[in-house]
Amino acid sequence: MKKIVIYTDGGSRGNPGPSAIGVVFCNEKGSCFKKYSEYLGDKLTNNEAEYQAVIFALQKFRALFGKKLAKSSEVEIKSDSELMVKQLKGEYKVLEPNIQGLFIKVWNLRIDFKKLKFTLIPREKNKEADFLANEALDQEQSKKPLF
């Protein structure tokens, strides 16, 4: 395994509000082989959910492939969150206290990877991860009574 591309998306309805993530693992040829979605809770912002998606993706990579493979693979995280990608690339400052803690978690996870790259992509190129995050939100909302 030479390169893994991971598409991530986090979403919040209400901002803050109910939030979820979607994560899609693909190989260097673009073939996707693992998909995840998870409901996060009721009081996160969209930006917090975006960071949580990256944290989930990096932790899941280690759990699936181990630290040894992480140290020998190139991993590219693709996201449509301009704020998060530019913060993780050092182009924007991290001013929000809630985001600072999440930024540090991602920064600490980076240590386990040979090469970790963050790429900003248009929303149209992140449809699968977006779909998964929305699906998790829809499933959670369908569990709640109407009255």
N, C-alpha and C positions, 0 to 999 in steps of 0.2 A: 504494500500500500504506500503510494508515494504522496498523494494529496487527497485530502478530504475537504469538500466544500459543505458548509453547514449554513442553511438558510434559517434565520430566526425572525420571529415577530412576537410582539407583545401588544395587547390591547386592553383598554379600559373603557367601559361604558359609563359615562358620567364624569370621569376624570377629576377627582378620584371616584372610583366606583368598582363594580364587579370587574375583575381582571383575569386574563388567561394568557397562555403562551402557546406558540406553535413552533416546532423545530423539525427540520428536514435534513437528513444526512445523505450526501451524494458523493460518488467517486469523481475522479478527475475527468472522466468522460461524460459526466452529467447524468449518470444513471443513479436514481435515488433508491436507497435500500433500507432506510429506517425513518419512521415518522412518529412524532410524539406531540401530544397536546395535554395541557394540564390547567385546571382551574386554580387560580392563586388566592382568591378571597375577594372581599367586598370593598376594601378601602385603599386600593393602590392607584397611583396615577399611571398614565400611559407610558411615561418615561421609566418609571419603576418596573413596569411589566416588561418593557424592552430589555432592560438590564437583566431581569430575572430569566428571560429567555436565553441570553448568552451564558449566564451562570449555569443554567440547567444543561445547555449544550456541551459546555466544557466538562462538567462533572459526568455527564452521560458518556462522553467520549472516553474518559478515563475508566469508567466502570465497564464499558464494552470492550475496550482494546488494551487497557492497562497503561501504566506509566512508561513502560519500555517502548511501546509503539508510539506513544505521544512524543517521546524524546527523539524519535526517528522520522516522524511524519510532518508534512506541511499541512496546516489547517487554516482554511480561509472561512471567516464568518462573514456572511452577506446579510445585510439588513437594510431596510428602508428608513431607519431612524437616523436622520442627519445629526441630531444632537448627540446621540450615543456614539455613533461612529466617529464623529469629529472629536468628542471628548476622549475616547479610547486611543485615538491617534495623536493626542496632544495638541490638537488645533483649537479646541475650546476649553475654557476653564470649567471646573466642576464646582459650582457655587452652592447648589441645593444640598442641605445636610443629608437628606434621605438618599440622594444619589451618590454622595461621597462614600457612604458605607458600601454601596453596591459596586461602585467603581473600584474600591480597594479589594473587594472579593474577586473581581475579574482580574485585576492586576496580580493578585497572589496566585490565581490559577494559571496565569501565563507562564510561570516558572516551570511548570511541568511539560511545556511544549517546545519542540525544536524551533519551529517557526509558526507564529500565529499572526495572521493578517486580518484586518478589518476593512471591509469594502462596502461603500454606500451604493445601493442599487435602487432603481425606480420601483415604485409599488407594483407595477405590472409584472416585474420579474420576481416578485415575492408572493405570488398568489397562493401557493400551496401552504406556506407557513401561516399566512393570513387566514386562509380557510380553516386550518386546524385550530388556531386561537379562537376564531368566531364559533366554531363547532363546540369547543369546550364551554364557551360562555352560554351558548344556546342550550346545551345539555343541562348545565347547572340551573339556568332559569326555568327550564321545564320541570324541574323537581320542586320548585316553590309553588305553594298554593296561591291561587288568584286573590283570595280574600283572607 
